[in-house]
Amino acid sequence: MTGVPQGYEIGEADWDDEEFRELVRWVGAQTLALYDGVDLSKQKVRPLTRDDVRTIVAIRIDGRLVAAGLLSDAHGVWEVNRLAVDPDHRRLGLARAVLAELERRARRDGVGRLRLQTGFRQEAAIALYVDGGWTRIPPYGPYADDDIVSVCFEKELT
């Protein structure tokens, strides 16, 4: 798989994989801290469940999960969710590699368009999506009423 640094392996994870869940929890807590003092009351997104998940891409080194992301269809559209990289493995292109693999799998499965949501204070994520050819769109679906925090993107896969 191109884009994965030497020594890293790209594959899959399961929703119940404890390493995956721990990485997502840690990144979620760090992300929430970015928005201390910001009114998050307009966010009405229900938590994802196992049934929403179509695939989870994981990158491991020496068997340890260090980056992951998933595709879901929880909100009536195909979305990239939970893109996360362990802090000790950032700036190596792992997020870009996970995102590229998610896009490849979506194309393989006949998905024509992906969407995602991030927040205005997640500048590295925004730069990743812009550099990856994603187009900024107005907040959609469960993010539609949140024009304070949500920064949404979509990408045509055809």
DSSP file (Angstrom, degrees, kcal/mol; ACC not computed):
  #  RESIDUE AA STRUCTURE BP1 BP2  ACC     N-H-->O    O-->H-N    N-H-->O    O-->H-N    TCO  KAPPA ALPHA  PHI   PSI    X-CA   Y-CA   Z-CA
    1    1 A M    >         0   0    0      0, 0.0     3,-1.0     0, 0.0     2,-0.1   0.000 360.0 360.0 360.0 124.5    0.0    0.0    0.0
    2    2 A T  T 3   +     0   0    0      1,-0.2     0, 0.0    95,-0.0     0, 0.0  -0.396 360.0  36.0 -73.2 152.2    1.5    3.3   -1.0
    3    3 A G  T 3  S+     0   0    0      1,-0.2    94,-0.3    -2,-0.1    -1,-0.2   0.328  85.4 112.7  91.1  -8.4    1.7    6.1    1.4
    4    4 A V  S <  S-     0   0    0     -3,-1.0    -1,-0.2    93,-0.1     3,-0.1  -0.871  70.8-118.9-100.1 124.4    2.4    4.0    4.5
    5    5 A P    >   -     0   0    0      0, 0.0     3,-2.1     0, 0.0    -1,-0.0  -0.169  42.6 -82.2 -58.9 153.4    5.9    4.5    5.9
    6    6 A Q  T 3  S+     0   0    0      1,-0.3     3,-0.1     3,-0.0     0, 0.0  -0.280 118.0  27.9 -55.9 136.6    8.2    1.5    6.0
    7    7 A G  T 3  S+     0   0    0      1,-0.3    55,-0.6    -3,-0.1     2,-0.3   0.172  98.3 105.0  95.1 -16.6    7.6   -0.8    9.0
    8    8 A Y  E <   -A   61   0A   0     -3,-2.1     2,-0.4    53,-0.1    -1,-0.3  -0.726  55.9-153.5 -95.8 147.1    3.9    0.2    9.2
    9    9 A E  E     -A   60   0A   0     51,-3.1    51,-2.9    -2,-0.3     2,-0.4  -0.975   2.9-148.5-123.6 135.2    1.1   -2.2    8.1
   10   10 A I  E     +A   59   0A   0     -2,-0.4    49,-0.2    49,-0.2     2,-0.2  -0.843  41.3 115.8-103.1 138.0   -2.3   -1.2    6.9
   11   11 A G  E     -A   58   0A   0     47,-3.0    47,-2.1    -2,-0.4     2,-0.3  -0.651  56.5 -59.4-162.5-140.6   -5.3   -3.5    7.5
   12   12 A E  E     -A   57   0A   0     45,-0.3     2,-0.3    -2,-0.2    45,-0.2  -0.813  29.3-159.7-125.0 163.9   -8.5   -3.5    9.4
   13   13 A A        -     0   0    0     43,-1.3    43,-0.4    -2,-0.3     2,-0.3  -0.916  21.7-119.7-134.0 163.6   -9.8   -3.3   12.9
   14   14 A D    >   -     0   0    0     -2,-0.3     3,-2.0     1,-0.1     6,-0.2  -0.769  24.7-116.4-103.3 151.3  -13.0   -4.3   14.5
   15   15 A W  T 3  S+     0   0    0     -2,-0.3    -1,-0.1     1,-0.3     6,-0.1   0.831 118.3  47.7 -52.8 -35.6  -15.5   -2.0   16.2
   16   16 A D  T 3  S+     0   0    0      4,-0.1     2,-0.3     5,-0.0    -1,-0.3   0.405  77.8 126.8 -90.5   2.5  -14.8   -3.8   19.5
   17   17 A D    <>  -     0   0    0     -3,-2.0     4,-2.6     1,-0.2     5,-0.2  -0.466  55.7-146.9 -61.6 118.2  -11.0   -3.8   19.2
   18   18 A E  H  > S+     0   0    0     -2,-0.3     4,-2.6     1,-0.2     5,-0.2   0.851  96.0  53.9 -62.3 -35.9   -9.9   -2.2   22.5
   19   19 A E  H  > S+     0   0    0      2,-0.2     4,-2.3     1,-0.2    -1,-0.2   0.918 110.7  47.2 -63.8 -41.2   -6.9   -0.5   20.9
   20   20 A F  H  > S+     0   0    0      2,-0.2     4,-2.4     1,-0.2    -2,-0.2   0.947 113.4  47.5 -62.7 -48.5   -9.2    1.1   18.3
   21   21 A R  H  X S+     0   0    0     -4,-2.6     4,-2.4     1,-0.2    -2,-0.2   0.890 112.5  49.7 -61.9 -40.4  -11.7    2.2   21.0
   22   22 A E  H  X S+     0   0    0     -4,-2.6     4,-2.6     2,-0.2    -1,-0.2   0.914 110.5  49.3 -66.3 -43.2   -8.9    3.6   23.2
   23   23 A L  H  X S+     0   0    0     -4,-2.3     4,-2.6     1,-0.2     5,-0.3   0.931 113.0  47.5 -60.9 -45.7   -7.4    5.6   20.4
   24   24 A V  H  X S+     0   0    0     -4,-2.4     4,-2.4     1,-0.2    -2,-0.2   0.902 112.5  49.3 -64.1 -41.6  -10.8    7.1   19.4
   25   25 A R  H  X S+     0   0    0     -4,-2.4     4,-2.3    -5,-0.2    -2,-0.2   0.936 112.6  47.5 -62.2 -46.0  -11.5    7.9   23.1
   26   26 A W  H  X S+     0   0    0     -4,-2.6     4,-2.2     1,-0.2    -2,-0.2   0.941 114.7  44.6 -62.9 -48.6   -8.2    9.6   23.6
   27   27 A V  H  X S+     0   0    0     -4,-2.6     4,-2.6     1,-0.2    -1,-0.2   0.892 111.8  54.5 -64.4 -38.0   -8.4   11.7   20.4
   28   28 A G  H  X S+     0   0    0     -4,-2.4     4,-2.7    -5,-0.3    -1,-0.2   0.909 108.4  48.2 -60.4 -42.7  -12.1   12.5   21.2
   29   29 A A  H  X S+     0   0    0     -4,-2.3     4,-1.8     2,-0.2    -1,-0.2   0.905 112.6  48.6 -65.0 -41.3  -11.0   13.9   24.6
   30   30 A Q  H  X S+     0   0    0     -4,-2.2     4,-0.9     2,-0.2    -2,-0.2   0.897 112.7  48.5 -64.5 -40.0   -8.2   15.9   23.0
   31   31 A T  H >X S+     0   0    0     -4,-2.6     3,-0.9     1,-0.2     4,-0.6   0.926 108.7  52.4 -66.4 -45.2  -10.6   17.3   20.4
   32   32 A L  H >< S+     0   0    0     -4,-2.7     3,-1.3     1,-0.3    -1,-0.2   0.879 103.6  58.7 -58.7 -37.9  -13.3   18.2   22.9
   33   33 A A  H >< S+     0   0    0     -4,-1.8     3,-1.4     1,-0.3    -1,-0.3   0.806  95.2  64.5 -62.7 -28.9  -10.6   20.1   24.9
   34   34 A L  H << S+     0   0    0     -4,-0.9    -1,-0.3    -3,-0.9    -2,-0.2   0.779 102.5  49.9 -62.4 -25.6  -10.0   22.3   21.8
   35   35 A Y  T X< S+     0   0    0     -3,-1.3     3,-2.5    -4,-0.6    -1,-0.3   0.111  73.4 145.1-105.9  20.6  -13.6   23.6   22.1
   36   36 A D  T <  S+     0   0    0     -3,-1.4     3,-0.1     1,-0.3    -3,-0.1  -0.407  76.4  18.6 -57.7 127.7  -13.5   24.6   25.8
   37   37 A G  T 3  S+     0   0    0      1,-0.3     2,-0.4    -2,-0.1    -1,-0.3   0.397  98.6 117.5  89.7  -3.2  -15.7   27.7   26.1
   38   38 A V  S <  S-     0   0    0     -3,-2.5     2,-0.7     2,-0.0    -1,-0.3  -0.820  73.4-114.1 -99.1 137.4  -17.5   27.1   22.7
   39   39 A D        +     0   0    0     -2,-0.4     3,-0.3     1,-0.2   110,-0.1  -0.583  37.6 172.8 -71.4 109.5  -21.2   26.6   22.7
   40   40 A L    >   +     0   0    0     -2,-0.7     3,-1.7     1,-0.2    -1,-0.2   0.212  44.5 110.5-100.2  13.1  -21.7   23.0   21.5
   41   41 A S  T 3   +     0   0    0      1,-0.3    -1,-0.2     3,-0.1    -2,-0.0   0.718  68.8  62.2 -66.1 -20.8  -25.4   22.9   22.1
   42   42 A K  T 3  S+     0   0    0     -3,-0.3     2,-0.6   103,-0.0    -1,-0.3   0.605  78.0 101.7 -80.6  -9.9  -26.3   22.8   18.4
   43   43 A Q    <   +     0   0    0     -3,-1.7   100,-0.1     1,-0.1    -3,-0.0  -0.654  40.2 166.3 -78.4 118.2  -24.5   19.5   17.9
   44   44 A K        +     0   0    0     98,-0.9     2,-0.4    -2,-0.6    -1,-0.1  -0.116  19.1 142.7-123.4  33.5  -27.2   16.8   17.8
   45   45 A V        -     0   0    0     97,-0.0     3,-0.1    98,-0.0    -2,-0.0  -0.641  44.6-136.8 -84.4 126.6  -25.2   13.9   16.4
   46   46 A R        -     0   0    0     -2,-0.4    -2,-0.1     1,-0.1    -1,-0.0  -0.539  34.1 -96.3 -76.6 148.7  -26.1   10.5   17.8
   47   47 A P        -     0   0    0      0, 0.0    -1,-0.1     0, 0.0     2,-0.1  -0.313  42.5-106.3 -63.4 146.7  -23.2    8.2   18.6
   48   48 A L        -     0   0    0     -3,-0.1     2,-0.3     2,-0.0    24,-0.0  -0.373  34.9-158.3 -68.0 151.7  -22.1    5.7   16.0
   49   49 A T    >>  -     0   0    0     -2,-0.1     3,-1.4     1,-0.0     4,-0.8  -0.809  35.5 -98.6-123.2 169.3  -22.9    2.1   16.6
   50   50 A R  G >4 S+     0   0    0     -2,-0.3     3,-0.9     1,-0.3   -35,-0.1   0.865 122.4  59.7 -52.8 -38.6  -21.5   -1.1   15.2
   51   51 A D  G 34 S+     0   0    0      1,-0.2    -1,-0.3    21,-0.0    -3,-0.0   0.718 100.5  55.3 -67.7 -20.8  -24.4   -1.3   12.8
   52   52 A D  G <4 S+     0   0    0     -3,-1.4    21,-1.7    20,-0.1     2,-0.3   0.718  89.0  94.3 -80.3 -22.6  -23.4    2.1   11.3
   53   53 A V  E <<  + B   0  72A   0     -3,-0.9    19,-0.2    -4,-0.8     3,-0.1  -0.547  42.1 175.3 -83.4 131.0  -19.9    1.0   10.5
   54   54 A R  E    S-     0   0A   0     17,-3.2     2,-0.3     1,-0.4    18,-0.2   0.765  70.9 -13.5 -99.2 -36.6  -19.0   -0.3    7.0
   55   55 A T  E     - B   0  71A   0     16,-1.2    16,-2.3     2,-0.0     2,-0.5  -0.964  52.0-148.4-162.6 150.8  -15.3   -0.7    7.4
   56   56 A I  E     - B   0  70A   0    -43,-0.4   -43,-1.3    -2,-0.3     2,-0.4  -0.991  13.8-156.0-124.0 122.9  -12.5    0.3    9.8
   57   57 A V  E     -AB  12  69A   0     12,-2.7    12,-1.8    -2,-0.5     2,-0.4  -0.830  16.4-174.5 -96.6 134.1   -9.0    0.9    8.4
   58   58 A A  E     -AB  11  68A   0    -47,-2.1   -47,-3.0    -2,-0.4     2,-0.5  -0.976  17.5-154.3-132.1 143.6   -6.1    0.5   10.8
   59   59 A I  E     -AB  10  67A   0      8,-3.0     7,-3.0    -2,-0.4     8,-1.4  -0.972  20.6-175.7-115.4 132.5   -2.4    1.1   10.6
   60   60 A R  E     -AB   9  65A   0    -51,-2.9   -51,-3.1    -2,-0.5     2,-0.4  -0.907  18.0-161.7-126.0 152.6   -0.2   -0.8   13.0
   61   61 A I  E >  S-AB   8  64A   0      3,-2.1     3,-2.3    -2,-0.3   -53,-0.1  -0.995  86.5  -8.2-130.9 130.1    3.5   -0.9   13.8
   62   62 A D  T 3  S-     0   0    0    -55,-0.6     3,-0.1    -2,-0.4    -1,-0.1   0.855 131.8 -57.1  51.2  37.2    4.9   -4.0   15.6
   63   63 A G  T 3  S+     0   0    0      1,-0.2     2,-0.5   -54,-0.0    -1,-0.3   0.348 111.4 122.2  81.1  -6.7    1.2   -5.1   16.0
   64   64 A R  E <   -B   61   0A   0     -3,-2.3    -3,-2.1   -45,-0.0     2,-0.4  -0.781  65.3-123.8 -95.0 129.6    0.2   -1.9   17.8
   65   65 A L  E     +B   60   0A   0     -2,-0.5    -5,-0.3    -5,-0.2     3,-0.1  -0.560  40.4 160.3 -71.8 124.4   -2.6    0.2   16.4
   66   66 A V  E     +     0   0A   0     -7,-3.0    20,-3.3    -2,-0.4     2,-0.3   0.497  61.6  21.8-124.5 -10.3   -1.4    3.7   15.8
   67   67 A A  E     +BC  59  85A   0     -8,-1.4    -8,-3.0    18,-0.2    -1,-0.4  -0.979  63.3 159.0-157.1 147.7   -3.9    5.2   13.3
   68   68 A A  E     +BC  58  84A   0     16,-2.5    16,-3.0    -2,-0.3     2,-0.3  -0.986  10.2 174.8-161.9 164.9   -7.4    4.4   12.2
   69   69 A G  E     -B   57   0A   0    -12,-1.8   -12,-2.7    -2,-0.3     2,-0.3  -0.947  15.8-146.4-167.0 163.2  -10.5    5.7   10.5
   70   70 A L  E     -BC  56  81A   0     11,-2.7    11,-2.7    -2,-0.3     2,-0.4  -0.939  11.7-132.2-139.8 161.0  -13.9    4.3    9.4
   71   71 A L  E     +BC  55  80A   0    -16,-2.3   -17,-3.2    -2,-0.3   -16,-1.2  -0.933  33.0 171.6-107.0 135.1  -16.6    4.6    6.9
   72   72 A S  E     -BC  53  79A   0      7,-2.3     7,-2.9    -2,-0.4   -19,-0.2  -0.910  34.5-157.4-135.4 165.2  -20.2    4.8    8.1
   73   73 A D    >   +     0   0    0    -21,-1.7     3,-1.1    -2,-0.3     5,-0.1  -0.113  53.6 126.2-129.1  35.8  -23.6    5.4    6.7
   74   74 A A  T 3  S+     0   0    0      1,-0.2     4,-0.1   -22,-0.2    -1,-0.1   0.768  72.8  43.9 -66.2 -29.6  -25.2    6.5    9.9
   75   75 A H  T 3  S-     0   0    0      2,-0.6    -1,-0.2   -23,-0.1     3,-0.1   0.010 123.9 -89.5-112.8  27.5  -26.6    9.8    8.7
   76   76 A G  S <  S+     0   0    0     -3,-1.1     2,-0.3     1,-0.2    -2,-0.1   0.462 107.2  71.6  81.7   0.4  -28.0    8.8    5.4
   77   77 A V  S    S-     0   0    0     38,-0.0    -2,-0.6    -5,-0.0     2,-0.5  -0.951  93.2 -96.1-138.5 159.4  -24.8    9.4    3.5
   78   78 A W        -     0   0    0     35,-0.4    37,-2.0    -2,-0.3     2,-0.3  -0.674  52.7-177.8 -78.1 126.9  -21.4    7.7    3.4
   79   79 A E  E     -Cd  72 115A   0     -7,-2.9    -7,-2.3    -2,-0.5     2,-0.5  -0.915  32.3-129.7-129.0 151.2  -19.1    9.4    5.8
   80   80 A V  E     +C   71   0A   0     35,-2.2    37,-0.5    -2,-0.3     2,-0.3  -0.878  41.9 172.6 -91.1 129.2  -15.5    9.3    7.0
   81   81 A N  E     +C   70   0A   0    -11,-2.7   -11,-2.7    -2,-0.5    35,-0.0  -0.928  44.9  19.3-135.7 160.2  -15.5    9.2   10.8
   82   82 A R  E     +     0   0A   0     -2,-0.3     2,-0.6     1,-0.2    -1,-0.1   0.771  62.5 176.7  56.3  36.3  -13.1    8.7   13.7
   83   83 A L  E     +     0   0A   0    -14,-0.1     2,-0.3    -3,-0.1   -14,-0.3  -0.625  17.3 165.2 -70.8 118.5   -9.9    9.5   11.8
   84   84 A A  E     -C   68   0A   0    -16,-3.0   -16,-2.5    -2,-0.6     2,-0.4  -0.996  27.0-168.0-144.4 141.7   -7.3    9.3   14.5
   85   85 A V  E     -C   67   0A   0     -2,-0.3   -18,-0.2   -18,-0.2     5,-0.1  -0.999  33.5-111.8-131.8 132.1   -3.6    9.1   14.8
   86   86 A D    >   -     0   0    0    -20,-3.3     3,-2.2    -2,-0.4   -20,-0.1  -0.352  30.9-122.7 -56.7 136.8   -1.6    8.3   18.0
   87   87 A P  G >  S+     0   0    0      0, 0.0     3,-0.9     0, 0.0    -1,-0.1   0.786 110.2  58.5 -59.9 -28.0    0.3   11.4   19.0
   88   88 A D  G 3  S+     0   0    0      1,-0.2    -2,-0.1   -22,-0.0   -22,-0.0   0.547 109.8  45.0 -76.9  -5.0    3.7    9.6   18.9
   89   89 A H  G X  S+     0   0    0     -3,-2.2     3,-0.5   -23,-0.2     5,-0.4   0.080  84.7 124.4-125.8  21.9    3.1    8.7   15.2
   90   90 A R  T <   +     0   0    0     -3,-0.9   -23,-0.0     1,-0.2    -4,-0.0  -0.402  60.7  34.5 -82.1 162.1    1.9   12.1   13.9
   91   91 A R  T 3  S+     0   0    0     -2,-0.1    -1,-0.2     1,-0.1     0, 0.0   0.752  88.3 102.1  66.8  27.4    3.4   13.9   10.9
   92   92 A L  S <  S-     0   0    0     -3,-0.5    -2,-0.1   -87,-0.0    -1,-0.1   0.348  99.8-103.3-114.5   0.3    4.3   10.6    9.2
   93   93 A G  S  > S+     0   0    0    -89,-0.1     4,-2.0    -4,-0.0     5,-0.1   0.606  81.8 130.3  87.1  13.1    1.5   10.7    6.6
   94   94 A L  H  > S+     0   0    0     -5,-0.4     4,-2.6     2,-0.2     5,-0.2   0.905  71.3  49.7 -69.4 -41.0   -0.6    8.1    8.5
   95   95 A A  H  > S+     0   0    0      1,-0.2     4,-2.7     2,-0.2    -1,-0.2   0.917 111.8  49.9 -62.1 -41.7   -3.8   10.1    8.4
   96   96 A R  H  > S+     0   0    0      1,-0.2     4,-2.4     2,-0.2    -1,-0.2   0.893 111.2  49.3 -62.4 -40.2   -3.4   10.6    4.7
   97   97 A A  H  X S+     0   0    0     -4,-2.0     4,-2.1   -94,-0.3    -2,-0.2   0.907 111.9  47.6 -67.4 -42.3   -2.8    6.9    4.2
   98   98 A V  H  X S+     0   0    0     -4,-2.6     4,-2.5     2,-0.2    -2,-0.2   0.941 113.3  48.7 -62.6 -46.9   -5.9    5.9    6.2
   99   99 A L  H  X S+     0   0    0     -4,-2.7     4,-2.4     1,-0.2    -2,-0.2   0.914 110.6  50.3 -60.8 -44.3   -8.0    8.5    4.3
  100  100 A A  H  X S+     0   0    0     -4,-2.4     4,-2.3     1,-0.2    -1,-0.2   0.896 111.5  48.6 -61.5 -40.5   -6.7    7.3    0.9
  101  101 A E  H  X S+     0   0    0     -4,-2.1     4,-2.5     2,-0.2    -1,-0.2   0.890 110.0  51.4 -68.8 -38.4   -7.5    3.7    1.9
  102  102 A L  H  X S+     0   0    0     -4,-2.5     4,-2.3     2,-0.2    -2,-0.2   0.919 111.3  48.2 -62.0 -42.8  -11.0    4.6    3.0
  103  103 A E  H  X S+     0   0    0     -4,-2.4     4,-2.5     2,-0.2    -2,-0.2   0.911 111.0  51.0 -62.7 -42.5  -11.6    6.4   -0.3
  104  104 A R  H  X S+     0   0    0     -4,-2.3     4,-2.5     1,-0.2    -2,-0.2   0.923 111.3  47.4 -61.2 -45.5  -10.3    3.4   -2.2
  105  105 A R  H  X S+     0   0    0     -4,-2.5     4,-1.8     2,-0.2    -1,-0.2   0.888 110.6  51.7 -65.8 -38.8  -12.6    1.0   -0.3
  106  106 A A  H  <>S+     0   0    0     -4,-2.3     5,-2.7     2,-0.2    -2,-0.2   0.935 110.8  48.1 -62.9 -45.5  -15.6    3.3   -0.9
  107  107 A R  H ><5S+     0   0    0     -4,-2.5     3,-2.0     1,-0.2    -2,-0.2   0.936 109.5  53.4 -57.9 -46.9  -14.9    3.5   -4.6
  108  108 A R  H 3<5S+     0   0    0     -4,-2.5    -1,-0.2     1,-0.3    -2,-0.2   0.848 108.3  50.7 -56.2 -36.4  -14.6   -0.3   -4.7
  109  109 A D  T 3<5S-     0   0    0     -4,-1.8    -1,-0.3    -5,-0.2    -2,-0.2   0.312 123.3-103.9 -88.9   8.8  -18.0   -0.6   -3.0
  110  110 A G  T < 5 +     0   0    0     -3,-2.0     2,-0.4     1,-0.3    -3,-0.2   0.624  66.7 153.0  83.7  13.6  -19.6    1.7   -5.6
  111  111 A V      < -     0   0    0     -5,-2.7    -1,-0.3    -6,-0.2     3,-0.1  -0.645  24.6-170.6 -77.8 128.6  -19.8    4.8   -3.4
  112  112 A G        +     0   0    0     -2,-0.4    45,-3.2     1,-0.2    46,-0.6   0.695  66.4  24.7 -93.1 -20.8  -19.8    7.9   -5.5
  113  113 A R  E     - E   0 156A   0     43,-0.3   -35,-0.4    44,-0.2     2,-0.3  -0.997  59.4-162.9-149.2 138.1  -19.4   10.6   -2.8
  114  114 A L  E     - E   0 155A   0     41,-2.3    41,-2.4    -2,-0.3     2,-0.3  -0.894   9.1-167.9-116.1 151.7  -18.1   10.7    0.7
  115  115 A R  E     +dE  79 154A   0    -37,-2.0   -35,-2.2    -2,-0.3     2,-0.3  -0.887   6.3 177.5-129.5 164.7  -18.8   13.4    3.3
  116  116 A L  E     - E   0 153A   0     37,-2.1    37,-2.3    -2,-0.3     2,-0.4  -0.982  17.3-141.3-160.5 163.1  -17.2   14.3    6.6
  117  117 A Q  E     + E   0 152A   0    -37,-0.5     2,-0.2    -2,-0.3    35,-0.2  -0.988  23.7 159.6-129.8 139.1  -17.4   16.8    9.4
  118  118 A T  E     - E   0 151A   0     33,-2.6    33,-2.8    -2,-0.4     2,-0.3  -0.751  37.2 -97.1-137.6-171.3  -14.6   18.3   11.5
  119  119 A G  E >   - E   0 150A   0     -2,-0.2     3,-2.0    31,-0.2     7,-0.2  -0.820  24.6-115.3-118.1 157.8  -14.4   21.4   13.6
  120  120 A F  T 3  S+     0   0    0     29,-1.8    30,-0.1    -2,-0.3    -1,-0.1   0.706 114.1  54.4 -64.1 -21.1  -13.1   24.9   12.9
  121  121 A R  T 3  S+     0   0    0      1,-0.2     2,-1.3    28,-0.1    -1,-0.3   0.436  84.2  88.3 -91.9   1.1  -10.2   24.5   15.5
  122  122 A Q    <>  +     0   0    0     -3,-2.0     4,-2.4     1,-0.2     3,-0.2  -0.560  51.0 162.8 -97.3  69.7   -8.9   21.3   13.9
  123  123 A E  H  >  +     0   0    0     -2,-1.3     4,-2.4     1,-0.2    -1,-0.2   0.835  69.0  53.5 -62.8 -37.4   -6.6   23.1   11.5
  124  124 A A  H  > S+     0   0    0     -3,-0.2     4,-2.2     2,-0.2    -1,-0.2   0.903 110.4  48.2 -65.5 -39.7   -4.5   20.1   10.7
  125  125 A A  H  > S+     0   0    0      2,-0.2     4,-2.3    -3,-0.2    -2,-0.2   0.931 110.9  50.3 -65.0 -45.5   -7.6   18.0    9.8
  126  126 A I  H  X S+     0   0    0     -4,-2.4     4,-2.5     1,-0.2     5,-0.2   0.924 111.1  49.1 -58.8 -44.9   -8.9   20.8    7.6
  127  127 A A  H  X S+     0   0    0     -4,-2.4     4,-2.8     1,-0.2    -1,-0.2   0.892 108.7  54.1 -62.5 -39.8   -5.6   21.1    5.8
  128  128 A L  H  X S+     0   0    0     -4,-2.2     4,-1.6     2,-0.2    -1,-0.2   0.932 111.7  44.0 -58.9 -47.0   -5.5   17.3    5.2
  129  129 A Y  H  <>S+     0   0    0     -4,-2.3     5,-2.6     2,-0.2    -2,-0.2   0.911 114.2  48.3 -68.6 -42.6   -8.9   17.4    3.6
  130  130 A V  H ><5S+     0   0    0     -4,-2.5     3,-1.6     1,-0.2    -2,-0.2   0.945 113.3  48.0 -61.8 -47.4   -8.2   20.4    1.4
  131  131 A D  H 3<5S+     0   0    0     -4,-2.8    -1,-0.2     1,-0.3    -2,-0.2   0.804 107.6  58.3 -62.0 -29.0   -4.9   18.9    0.3
  132  132 A G  T 3<5S-     0   0    0     -4,-1.6    -1,-0.3    -5,-0.2    -2,-0.2   0.345 123.2-101.4 -85.7   6.7   -6.7   15.7   -0.4
  133  133 A G  T < 5S+     0   0    0     -3,-1.6     2,-0.2     1,-0.3    -3,-0.2   0.642  70.4 149.4  86.3  14.7   -9.1   17.3   -2.9
  134  134 A W      < -     0   0    0     -5,-2.6     2,-0.5    -6,-0.2    -1,-0.3  -0.558  39.4-136.2 -79.5 148.1  -12.1   17.5   -0.6
  135  135 A T  E     -F  154   0A   0     19,-3.0    19,-2.0    -2,-0.2     2,-0.2  -0.898  16.5-120.2-108.5 131.3  -14.5   20.4   -1.2
  136  136 A R  E     +F  153   0A   0     -2,-0.5    17,-0.3    17,-0.2    15,-0.0  -0.498  37.9 178.4 -70.2 136.1  -15.9   22.4    1.7
  137  137 A I  E     -F  152   0A   0     15,-2.5    15,-0.8    -2,-0.2     3,-0.1  -0.867  35.8 -85.4-131.4 164.0  -19.7   22.3    1.9
  138  138 A P        -     0   0    0      0, 0.0     6,-0.1     0, 0.0     5,-0.1  -0.346  65.4 -78.4 -64.0 153.8  -22.3   23.7    4.2
  139  139 A P        -     0   0    0      0, 0.0     2,-0.2     0, 0.0   -22,-0.1  -0.293  60.8-165.0 -53.5 138.0  -23.1   21.7    7.3
  140  140 A Y    >   -     0   0    0     -3,-0.1     3,-2.9     6,-0.1     4,-0.3  -0.738  40.0 -10.4-124.7 166.8  -25.3   18.8    6.4
  141  141 A G  G >  S+     0   0    0      1,-0.3     3,-1.6    -2,-0.2     4,-0.3  -0.092 133.8   2.8  47.9-125.4  -27.6   16.2    8.0
  142  142 A P  G 3  S+     0   0    0      0, 0.0   -98,-0.9     0, 0.0    -1,-0.3   0.603 137.0  53.3 -70.4  -8.8  -27.1   16.1   11.8
  143  143 A Y  G X  S+     0   0    0     -3,-2.9     3,-2.2     1,-0.1    -2,-0.2   0.445  77.8 102.7 -99.1  -2.9  -24.6   19.0   11.5
  144  144 A A  T <  S+     0   0    0     -3,-1.6    -1,-0.1    -4,-0.3    -3,-0.1   0.803  83.1  44.4 -56.6 -35.7  -27.0   21.3    9.5
  145  145 A D  T 3  S+     0   0    0     -4,-0.3     2,-1.0  -103,-0.2    -1,-0.3   0.470  96.2  86.0 -88.5  -0.1  -27.9   23.5   12.5
  146  146 A D    <   +     0   0    0     -3,-2.2     4,-0.4     1,-0.2    -1,-0.1  -0.740  36.6 146.9-105.8  86.7  -24.3   23.8   13.7
  147  147 A D        +     0   0    0     -2,-1.0    -1,-0.2     2,-0.1    -3,-0.1   0.275  66.8  66.7 -98.5  10.3  -22.7   26.7   11.8
  148  148 A I  S    S+     0   0    0     -3,-0.1   -28,-0.1  -109,-0.1    -1,-0.1   0.894 119.1   6.2 -92.6 -52.1  -20.6   27.5   14.8
  149  149 A V  S    S+     0   0    0   -110,-0.1   -29,-1.8   -30,-0.1   -28,-0.1   0.854 102.6  96.2 -99.7 -44.8  -18.2   24.5   15.1
  150  150 A S  E     -E  119   0A   0     -4,-0.4     2,-0.5   -31,-0.2   -31,-0.2  -0.246  39.9-179.2 -67.1 131.5  -18.8   22.3   12.1
  151  151 A V  E     -E  118   0A   0    -33,-2.8   -33,-2.6   -13,-0.1     2,-0.3  -0.991  19.4-165.4-122.0 117.0  -16.7   22.4    9.0
  152  152 A C  E     -EF 117 137A   0    -15,-0.8   -15,-2.5    -2,-0.5     2,-0.3  -0.779  10.3-177.7-113.2 150.8  -18.0   19.9    6.5
  153  153 A F  E     -EF 116 136A   0    -37,-2.3   -37,-2.1    -2,-0.3     2,-0.3  -0.927   6.8-165.8-137.5 159.4  -16.4   18.5    3.3
  154  154 A E  E     -EF 115 135A   0    -19,-2.0   -19,-3.0    -2,-0.3     2,-0.4  -0.976   4.7-158.0-142.0 160.4  -17.3   16.1    0.5
  155  155 A K  E     -E  114   0A   0    -41,-2.4   -41,-2.3    -2,-0.3     2,-0.4  -0.981  15.5-137.2-141.5 126.6  -15.4   14.3   -2.2
  156  156 A E  E     -E  113   0A   0     -2,-0.4   -43,-0.3   -43,-0.2   -44,-0.1  -0.682  15.5-164.9 -77.6 131.4  -16.7   13.0   -5.5
  157  157 A L              0   0    0    -45,-3.2   -44,-0.2    -2,-0.4    -1,-0.1   0.451 360.0 360.0-100.8  -1.6  -15.1    9.6   -6.0
  158  158 A T              0   0    0    -46,-0.6    -1,-0.2   -51,-0.0   -45,-0.1   0.498 360.0 360.0 -80.0 360.0  -15.8    9.0   -9.6
